[in-house]
Amino acid sequence: MTPKQTIAIIGSGWGGYNLAHTLDTSKYNVVVISPEATSAITPLLASAACGLFYSQLAQEPIRRKHLDVQYVKACVQDIQFKEKTLICQPAFHSLKDEQFKISYDKVVVAPGCSTNTFNTPGVDEHAFMVKNVNDANAIRDKINENLEIASLPCTTENQQRQLLHIAIVGGGPTGIEIAAELTDLFAGDLMKLYPHLRGKASVTVHDVAPNILAPFDQKLSEYAQKSLEKHKVEIKVNSHIINVTNDTIETREDGKIAYGILIWATGNKQRPIVDQLNVMKSNHGLKRILTDDRLQVLALDGTIIPGSYAMGDAADIDGASLPTTAEVAVQKAAYLAHSINAAAVGRTIEPFKYQQRALVTYTGAGDGVIMGRRGHEYTGYGAWLSWRSGNFFWTRSWKRKFMMTLAWIMDWVDGREMARF
Ligand SMILES: Cc1cc2nc3c(=O)[nH]c(=O)nc-3n(C[C@H](O)[C@H](O)[C@H](O)COP(=O)(O)OP(=O)(O)OC[C@H]3O[C@@H](n4cnc5c(N)ncnc54)[C@H](O)[C@@H]3O)c2cc1C
């Protein structure tokens, strides 16, 4: 009997996690290498940050009972394609000077992207990002802290308004959904518990573009802006942030603006491992690894590097320009699992084809926007319902679906958990 081949997957996000769970482990040894032992369910992070349910529900652990996948908590620093070896560094501060190698037969590169700060001074030190559950928890803790400071007898009204001013940079779906969840939170449970702070909380969204929600058409973008403004979210488009301190952002247009919490939800930047690789990459905007339409990595001369694949936000198909979304990552992971499983029995499958699904964004107070596949557009309560039910679609285990339903019922009966910390 021929020994099983080893498939090394770099990254445990939407791409890596889904692939690891669908590869045929009776035919392959599957190894996932990632600094994160869980996979964030990113569409749920805004709700988790605002206490709609326990934040643990917004992530799935890589290690699962009955799942024959090896997990290695490390960062891949380099890929030696010729030797089929990964150079890894343990993801533990105490072991940061150690290195080890992992050999593979096939490698799948899916390290995602990090948030792009556009080198704006002060952002790394003072802003909260929204990439994983730790980030959601940090935002949630900061909201609670600021509410309590604002409630001290020695806090002036001006200080209260500043502490409760949340500035969000980035008017894409992530920034808008956080703004929406925050307005729900401030208008609802929190003001029942902090009646002395009523009318003092505010949310502002800054975007450098002339419209928010760039992936949506202009009509829906304008609808979303009006819906948010109706619920007292201030939208500042054409707003360029040039500097950030611990309590102010400075914009080219309006000068210094005081804030209590700053959330940075702008575009994507390639990870260091992607920078490091000497392969073909997109030549404008975000530098993504280019693959053919079977997701095989292309060398600088355009030939395929044998046994290497890339997907998710870190990669794109040459000439395709697919969006950096979970939707694309999930479809590519399903395709790759099918393709690699088929290869084990000597079959090849058709090239990858992306199926565009509806785009949905929540705008607060039971409202939202949907841009469907064939130009169908919806707004209002139906869009909200579709967004909420999407949470079930994104959640990957029955256990979490059940716990989330329970959390919603408890919120409705007894108020959000966040309001009780
Ligand atoms: C708040 C938020 C909400 C979103 N909502 C939606 C939505 O509603 N719909 C939608 O379609 N998309 C949404 N997205 C986008 C979606 O999350 C991304 O497109 C998706 O996560 C990309 O998947 P990925 O596997 O490529 O990368 P990721 O999910 O980012 O995972 C990358 C993994 O690689 C690991 N890694 C990084 N560097 C290394 C390394 N050197 N070695 C090993 N591992 C490494 C990371 O730790 C991480 O585990 C949202 C994103 C955010 C941040």
The ligand as an ORCA input file, in Angstrom:
! r2SCAN-3c Opt
* xyz 0 1
  C     -15.731     41.783     10.751
  C     -15.773     41.093      9.416
  C     -16.993     40.737      8.870
  C     -17.048     40.083      7.640
  N     -18.267     39.731      7.124
  C     -18.332     39.036      5.959
  C     -19.595     38.634      5.429
  O     -20.653     38.926      5.996
  N     -19.597     37.917      4.262
  C     -18.446     37.564      3.606
  O     -18.510     36.875      2.576
  N     -17.228     37.957      4.090
  C     -17.143     38.668      5.238
  N     -15.912     39.070      5.722
  C     -14.694     38.740      4.968
  C     -14.186     37.346      5.334
  O     -14.055     37.206      6.728
  C     -12.842     37.063      4.687
  O     -12.982     37.212      3.304
  C     -12.391     35.646      5.032
  O     -12.085     35.575      6.394
  C     -11.191     35.194      4.203
  O     -10.876     33.899      4.555
  P      -9.360     33.370      4.551
  O      -9.404     31.935      4.916
  O      -8.698     33.764      3.287
  O      -8.629     34.234      5.665
  P      -8.930     34.394      7.205
  O     -10.313     33.966      7.526
  O      -8.523     35.779      7.542
  O      -7.943     33.373      7.900
  C      -6.565     33.454      7.735
  C      -5.904     32.529      8.745
  O      -4.514     32.419      8.448
  C      -3.761     32.589      9.643
  N      -2.419     33.066      9.275
  C      -2.017     34.324      8.963
  N      -0.699     34.345      8.682
  C      -0.262     33.058      8.813
  C       1.006     32.435      8.660
  N       2.105     33.116      8.332
  N       1.106     31.100      8.906
  C       0.015     30.383      9.258
  N      -1.221     30.923      9.406
  C      -1.350     32.246      9.177
  C      -4.588     33.583     10.435
  O      -4.228     33.550     11.795
  C      -5.996     33.044     10.171
  O      -6.281     31.949     10.995
  C     -15.840     39.755      6.937
  C     -14.603     40.124      7.496
  C     -14.565     40.785      8.721
  C     -13.211     41.141      9.310
*
